[in-house]
Amino acid sequence: MENIKLIIYGVGIIVLALLIFGIFKKNALRTDPKLATRRMKKNEGSFFKLLFFPEIEIGSRISNLNKQLNKQAEDNNKLLQELVKLQKENLELRKREEDRKEIEKRKQGYKKSSNV
């Protein structure tokens, strides 16, 4: 019976030590953002991270949004460059079409004057 009490007390002390170590570990993570960020990269967007480490989680979310915005901006720039290129081609084609129509009109004018 006494052995069972000792085992229970021993388990209790171990659990208490683990809880205390866990609390100190959490406080260490709060004071060292680099360490916390490295450990939290695995599960981004966690409710518990937002609850226990709001500064790090919010910073991580802002960083992810900035990356997304930068990627979208790069994509938009590529699309704008392509649009400008297509507009230039369109303008050249219109000029060629106008020149072709003008040449046709001149040819018809010469034909009419030569037929008269």
C-alpha positions in Angstrom: 0.0 0.0 0.0 2.8 2.3 0.9 4.5 1.5 -2.4 1.4 2.6 -4.3 1.4 6.0 -2.4 5.0 6.5 -3.3 4.3 5.7 -7.0 1.4 8.1 -7.0 3.4 10.9 -5.3 6.3 10.2 -7.7 4.0 10.5 -10.7 2.4 13.6 -9.3 5.8 15.2 -8.8 6.8 14.3 -12.4 3.6 15.7 -13.7 4.0 18.9 -11.7 7.6 19.2 -12.9 6.5 18.8 -16.5 3.8 21.5 -16.0 6.2 23.9 -14.5 8.7 23.2 -17.2 6.0 23.7 -19.8 5.0 27.1 -18.3 8.7 28.2 -18.2 9.1 27.0 -21.8 6.0 29.0 -22.9 7.4 32.1 -21.2 10.7 31.5 -22.9 9.0 31.3 -26.2 7.2 34.5 -25.5 10.4 36.3 -24.8 12.4 34.8 -27.7 10.3 35.4 -30.8 12.9 33.7 -33.1 12.7 30.5 -31.2 8.9 30.6 -31.1 8.6 31.4 -34.8 10.8 28.4 -35.7 8.7 26.1 -33.6 5.4 27.5 -34.9 6.2 27.3 -38.6 4.9 23.7 -38.5 1.3 24.6 -37.7 0.5 28.0 -38.9 -3.0 29.5 -38.3 -3.6 27.6 -35.0 -6.1 28.9 -32.5 -3.8 28.0 -29.6 -1.0 29.9 -31.2 -3.2 33.0 -31.6 -4.3 32.5 -27.9 -0.9 32.0 -26.4 1.4 33.9 -28.8 -0.8 36.6 -30.5 2.1 38.9 -31.5 3.9 36.1 -33.3 0.8 34.6 -34.9 -0.4 38.1 -36.1 3.0 38.9 -37.4 3.1 35.6 -39.3 -0.3 36.2 -40.8 0.8 39.7 -41.9 3.9 38.3 -43.4 2.0 35.7 -45.3 -0.4 38.4 -46.6 2.5 40.5 -47.7 4.0 37.6 -49.6 0.6 37.0 -51.3 0.3 40.7 -52.2 3.8 40.8 -53.6 3.1 37.8 -55.8 -0.1 39.3 -57.0 1.7 42.6 -57.8 4.3 40.7 -59.8 1.6 38.9 -61.7 -0.2 42.2 -62.3 3.0 43.8 -63.6 3.5 40.9 -66.0 -0.1 41.2 -67.2 0.2 45.0 -67.7 3.4 44.5 -69.7 1.6 42.0 -71.9 -1.4 44.4 -72.2 0.9 47.2 -73.3 2.6 44.9 -75.9 -0.8 43.9 -77.3 -2.0 47.5 -77.4 1.1 48.4 -79.4 0.5 45.5 -81.8 -3.1 46.6 -82.2 -2.1 50.2 -82.9 0.4 49.0 -85.6 -2.3 46.7 -87.2 -4.7 49.7 -87.3 -2.2 51.9 -88.9 -1.4 49.2 -91.5 -5.1 48.7 -92.2 -5.6 52.5 -92.6 -2.6 52.6 -94.9 -3.9 49.7 -96.9 -7.4 51.4 -97.2 -5.7 54.6 -98.3 -3.7 52.8 -100.9 -6.9 51.1 -102.2 -8.6 54.5 -102.5 -5.7 55.9 -104.4 -5.7 52.9 -106.8 -9.4 53.3 -107.3 -8.9 57.0 -107.9 -6.2 56.3 -110.5 -8.4 53.7 -112.2 -11.3 56.2 -112.4 -9.1 59.0 -113.8 -7.5 56.7 -116.3 -10.9 55.3 -117.4 -12.3 58.8 -118.0 
